[in-house]
Amino acid sequence: MNENRRDFIKKVTLAAGAMNLPGISDQISESYIAAEKKEIVRVSNLKKPVAIAMWDFSWILRHHRYGEFENWDMVLEGLAERGYNAIRIDAMPQYVAKDTNGDADQEFRSVKGGWRPSLWGNDYTMSFRPREALLEFLPKCRKYGIKVGLATWFIRHGTVRKDIFMEEGGLMRAWDETLAFLRSNDLLDNVIYVDLLNEYPNWHGYDWFTAKMNSLSELEKRKLDNPDANMPEAGALAKQGNRLQQEFYNGFINTLTKTLKSKYPDLDFFASLDSGMDLESIDLSGFNAMDYHIWFAHTGKISGLKEIYAIDQSLDYRKVYSGLLAYWNDNKKTLVEWMDEHLTDISNTSLENKIVCGNTEGWGPIFWFDHPELDWRWVKESGDICVDLAKKHDNYKFLCTSNFTHPQFKGMWEDKAWHRKITSRIKA
């Protein structure tokens, strides 16, 4: 129990005694002691699955006068009303951390290039204050019964900051300073996990890591520099990088998890993955959970997705969408079998590593948007099907309904009944 709470209990106890209110002081003391002793919930010890919404960096980059996240109380209350009890957000550790000179900038300006609509993140040039935002937002999550998964895409968002993205220890420093900041403000108790880098090792903005991975792909040069080394042939590369790359990214992430666990032993750590990652090539020994993102889109066969992803206003989306639905209806059985097999593999891999699994991004398309000639039928049907497939496995402990649980996707957000139907099944 911290000193402030001890002082508060002492003062209330004395006041109650002075007013001759028998039992009141005991009740207050017991309630605070119970709160202190309550079990800290992490993703690894969840008794029931949570329905999790992926709010990425939109929660902060759309928090302005004309943004859908302008009023955090309103959207968090709306999320809870739809049955969600967890979110995954970008904690912006790359901006919470100090720069290489040891200075902590309080505000950053995110410049929006062009007027092409952003599905996630800011639609306008805006400024954000990451430290203040976390101090205000995280207590509100607790207020509405929303558990928090901290993550990062570690990208620049049109800011001028460059230093930490090119530092060898940039990711480590960013998380260490961010978690220390949150711990000093008693804001880690409602955090169920820390996702150290989005869709590891590929889909993120950590430039130093990407440059290192690229350098290990230059096989011919490395053969010349290391004539006696056992180098793989270019035509015999593994699905997810060559041997040198695999050794590097496995060593890097497990060193990161081990180091941070030694400093924050009560937290769960991992890096999220996506269905481009071969499960056999990733070493999960340092992971407390596996967040593996998968979509029907990753079959690479669904008609029309390339056009929809382009957000090209010159296209006739009536024809595009009609073709997509026709393919889906004709091939649904095969596609569902594909998904079922993959979710079983994910579950089995998690069981082999004695960790829980989940999915914060899925299930039909990766990208979608509101448009007069599109609707959300396929997105909803995909979520409906895949949640049931995942629920066949008891170790699936955190599940999304789609990639589009943000208020900026009006067509999805406004269908409260659908959200409640799926989230109730997830939490059952």
Secondary structure, DSSP 8 states (H G I E B T S, - for coil): --HHHHHHHHHHHHHHHHTT-TTHHHHHHHHHHHHHHS----GGG-SS-EEEEEEETHHHHT-STTSTTS-HHHHHHHHHHTT--EEEEE--HHHHS--TTS---S-EEE---SSS--SSS-SS-EEE-HHHHHHHHHHHHHHTT-EEEEE-----TT-S--GGGG-TTHHHHHHHHHHHHHHHTT--TTEEEEE-STTTTTSS--HHHHHHHHHTT-HHHHHHH-TTS----GGG-BTTB-HHHHHHHHHHHHHHHHHHHHH-TTS-EE--EETTS-GGG---TT-SEEEEE--GGGGS--TTHHHHHHT-TTS-HHHHHHHHHHHHHHHHHHHHHHHHHHHHHHHHHHHHTT-EEEESS-SS-S-----TT--SHHHHHHHHHHHHHHHTSTTEEEE-S-S--STT-HHHHT-HHHHHHHHHHHH-
